[in-house]
């Protein structure tokens, strides 16, 4: 009788791990979507590729970042990964 319970636990652990991983991934995706939707001019951000910059212009799909010395680059909003203060 005890060995049956052991088999159930062994089969249940990978399933619970998958559920936990899906939950945490979904939560992180929601946080990123909220960040990207809430961008305002002046925010210091980091792109998913690691570029630091300050938001100088916003469009529905495009964010223009000032990376310093007057250099500006355009990125898709989905490329913004986090605020610079969260990384440091």
C-alpha positions in Angstrom: 0.0 0.0 0.0 2.8 2.4 0.8 4.6 1.8 -2.5 1.5 2.9 -4.4 1.5 6.2 -2.6 5.2 6.5 -3.5 4.5 6.1 -7.2 1.8 8.7 -7.1 4.1 11.2 -5.5 6.8 10.5 -8.0 4.4 11.0 -10.9 2.8 14.1 -9.3 6.1 16.0 -8.6 6.9 16.7 -12.3 3.3 17.8 -12.9 3.5 20.2 -9.9 6.8 21.5 -11.2 5.4 22.3 -14.6 2.4 24.0 -13.1 4.7 26.2 -10.9 6.9 27.1 -13.9 3.8 28.1 -16.0 2.5 30.2 -13.2 5.7 32.1 -12.6 6.2 32.6 -16.4 2.7 34.0 -16.8 3.2 36.3 -13.8 6.5 37.7 -15.3 4.8 38.2 -18.7 2.0 40.2 -17.1 4.6 42.3 -15.3 6.5 43.0 -18.5 3.3 43.9 -20.3 2.3 46.3 -17.6 5.8 47.9 -17.7 5.6 48.3 -21.5 2.1 49.8 -21.4 3.0 52.2 -18.6 6.0 53.8 -20.2 6.3 57.6 -20.0 8.7 60.1 -21.4 11.7 60.4 -19.0 11.7 56.7 -17.8 15.2 55.2 -17.7 14.9 51.7 -19.2 16.9 48.7 -20.2 16.1 46.8 -23.4 16.0 43.0 -23.6 19.4 43.2 -25.4 20.9 45.2 -22.6 20.9 48.8 -24.0 20.3 51.5 -21.3 18.5 54.6 -22.3 16.0 57.3 -21.4 12.6 57.4 -23.2 12.3 60.6 -25.2 9.4 59.8 -27.5 6.6 57.2 -27.5 4.4 55.9 -30.2 1.8 53.1 -30.1 4.4 50.6 -31.1 7.8 52.4 -31.1 9.9 53.8 -28.3 12.7 56.3 -29.0 15.5 56.1 -26.5 18.3 58.6 -25.8 21.4 56.6 -25.1 23.6 59.6 -24.3 25.5 62.3 -26.1 22.3 63.1 -28.1 22.2 59.6 -29.8 18.7 58.3 -30.2 17.6 54.9 -31.2 14.2 53.5 -32.0 12.9 50.2 -30.5 9.7 48.3 -30.6 7.9 48.6 -27.3 8.2 44.8 -26.8 12.0 45.2 -26.6 11.8 47.1 -23.3 12.7 44.6 -20.6 12.7 46.6 -17.3 13.3 50.0 -15.7 17.0 50.8 -15.2 16.5 51.1 -11.4 15.3 47.4 -11.2 18.6 46.2 -12.8 21.1 48.1 -10.8 
